[in-house]
Amino acid sequence: MAREFKLPDIGEGVHEGEVVKWFVKEGDPIRENDPVVEVMTDKVTVQIPSPVTGKVLQLRAKEGEVVKVGATLVVFGEAGEAAPTNPATAGRPTIVPSAPPKASAPPPPPSSGEALAAPAVRRLAKELSVNLGALRGTGPQGRITEDDVRKGAQTPAMTPKPATSLAPPAAVSVRPVQGGEERIPIHGLRKRIFEKMAKSNVTAAHFTYVEEVDMSQLVHLRDHLKEAAERKGLKLTFLPFFIKSILGALKEFPTLNASVDDERGEIVLKKYFHIGIATATDEGLTVTVVHDADKKDLWGLAKELERLSNAAREKRLALEDVLGSTFTITSLGKEGGILATPIINWPEVAILGVHKIEKRPVVRNDQVVIRDMMYLSCSFDHRVIDGHVGAAFVQNVRNSLEHPALLFVGLE
């Protein structure tokens, strides 16, 4: 029986996506969880898997086409079943995805109908009257970026002259004005960040608790394990240890592993542990998710973190890689500064900021010694988390980081 598969809600306020690449063609057999299509949004590029086993009856979008969330992407059916009539595409030729370029050759300049660009980039090009087909994308796989469009707008050959010189353009990406100012429109990923951060800041009643942590033992342990990690082909950062520490504290204080359903007036306690990692990409901040983090050992966490980091950087995150976090960590590594007041990844109720580790003089047993020190800054939704609970949570995290043997014993 024919079944329509619609573009799912990818989250983060995304309402549309561009079909980048089909992995199937009409008539192909398909198995559940096989990759079907790659979709690019203003936020992420994700591969969407098949929800069924059967046959691909009909593709409802072309590569390069922008589709709305909820629109039918593909129709699945059973072997021997004919494709249903699609009134919206009556008279159109059968959609056959173009063959992918060979890996050994760079992609050719795209034609106007084949330009590879995110919806936000297309809107910017329209605002600036830039012909995408005349641009060569500098992004991965030849994708056109916002910088490519802005540069194109500054090239007369790529920007058609307006019909009349009396009216100014409707929008300008970077517009110089008197006094040396520049005006940059808020759109695309930056607009999503604007919206989500404003929603979090207005909705949650933020308070931040800061504590200093002596990381000396953990620094020694991590240095000792780095060689073993390299033999496994892994890069061992401090993040797996932070996740282990947070898992122990979340089990001790379960109200921290929760979200708020403001519409229903409910606190939703999560019995699973999906840890979000705020990751900086060229497009902006993206929260990738380590699902069922409590079921992974240190090496498993390191492997998954490396996979997510690479996927985010190469713009090949899967849908499940960015959805479902229950608690988020934000870290800038060596650029983490002394401390900050992180904004909660709404609708979660808390977020932990970890900062740079540096050697500082501290007093131990009435003696001044040099130790590896770091600050933790944890923001909470005060509507849900009382001050003493938030403080106790951070102290729990601090204790396990300062005595890392606790990360591996007595936490189950």
Secondary structure, DSSP 8 states (H G I E B T S, - for coil): --EEEE----STT--EEEEEEES--TT-EE-TT-EEEEEE-SS-EEEEE-SSSEEEEEE-S-TT-EEETTSEEEEEE-TT------GGGTT-----------TTS------TTT--B-HHHHHHHHHTT--GGG----SGGG-B-HHHHHHHHTSGGGS---S-SSS--S--SSEEETTTEEE----HHHHHHHHHHHHHHHHS-EEEEEEEEE-HHHHHHHHHHHHHHHHTT----SHHHHHHHHHHHHHHSGGGSEEEETTTTEEEE-SS--EEEEEEETTEEEEEEETTGGG--HHHHHHHHHHHHHHHHTT---GGGSS--SEEEEE-GGG--S-------TTBSEEEEE---EEEEEEETTEEEEEEEEEEEEEEETTTS-HHHHHHHHHHHHHHHHSGGGGSSS--
